[in-house]
Amino acid sequence: MKRLVVALVSAGSLLVSAAALAQSTPAPAPAAAPAQESSSAAAPVPGAKRAACQSAAKALKGQDRHDQMQLCMAQAHLDCLKQAIDQKIVGPQRKEFVKSCAG
């Protein structure tokens, strides 16, 4: 039980740091390309959140590991959805953004 709490806390801190990093603003884009700004402003790194979840669940075994992965990936999906909403991404682009962001 103690390992589960430690794993949950470490996974939570990884997700918070990843979310903070994802929300940091990159260098301003040139004014000549405003149409691409919304799609390239926060291009997620494919698999980064999944890798963070896997490393957080690494110390666990069996059902605890499976449960930790499910919780972590659900949180990653929610974080990606919040990011898409903040960036006002709608329609099929939002679905694709969340899918590629969560890994």
N, C-alpha and C positions, 0 to 999 in steps of 0.2 A: 504494500500500500504506500509505503514511504517512497519507493521508486516511482510509482505512478504519479505522485504529487510532484516530485522533482522533475519528472519528464514533462508533465503538463506545464509547469512553471517555465521550464527551459523552452518548450515549444511556443508558449505564449510570448516569451521575450523575443524569440527569433521572428515570430510573425509581426510583432510590433515594430521591431527594427527594420524588417523588410518593408512594411507598410510606410514607415517614416522615410526610408530611402526612396521608395517608389513615388512618394508625394513631393519629394524635393524637386524644385524646378530646374530644368536644364538651361543651358545658355539660350538667350532669346533667339528665336528663328528669324531669318531674314524676312522682311516685309513682302518680298516678291512671291512667296509661296504660302499664302494663307489657307489654300484649299487642302494642303497636305498636313497642316499643323495639327488638326484634331486627330488624325490617324497616327501620326508619328510622334506626338508629344510624349506619350507614355508607352512606348513599345515594350511590352513585357518580355522578360527573358524566359523562353520556354523551359519548363521543368525546374526552375529555381525554387519555387514553393514546394514542389513535390520532393525535391532533394532535401530541403530543410525539414520537411516532415519525416522523411526517412531517417535522417540523422538524429532527429529528436526521439524517434521510436527505436533506435538501434539497440539501446540497452534493455529493452523489454523483450518478452518472449510470449509466444502463443496468443491467446485471446487478448491479453493486455496490449500487445504490439498492434494487433489488428484494430482494436478499439481506438488506440492512440492515433493511428494513421487515419481512420475515418474522421475522428474529431478534428484533427489538424487540417485535413483536406477540405472539410466543410468550412472551417474558419478561413482558409485560404480563398475558397470560392466566394465567401461572403465579403472578404476584403477586396477582392477583384470587382465584385458587383458594386460595392460602395465607391471604388475608384472610378468605375465607368459612369456611375451616376454623377459624381462630382465633376467629371469631365464632359458631362452632358452628351454621352454617346448613346444613341438610340437605335432601335430596330435591329436588323441582322448584324450590324456592326457591333452592337453591344454584346450579342450572343457570341460572336466570334472573338471579341476582346476578352470576355470572361473565360471562354474556353482556352484560349492561348495563354492567358495570364495565370490561371490556376495550374496549368500543366497537364 
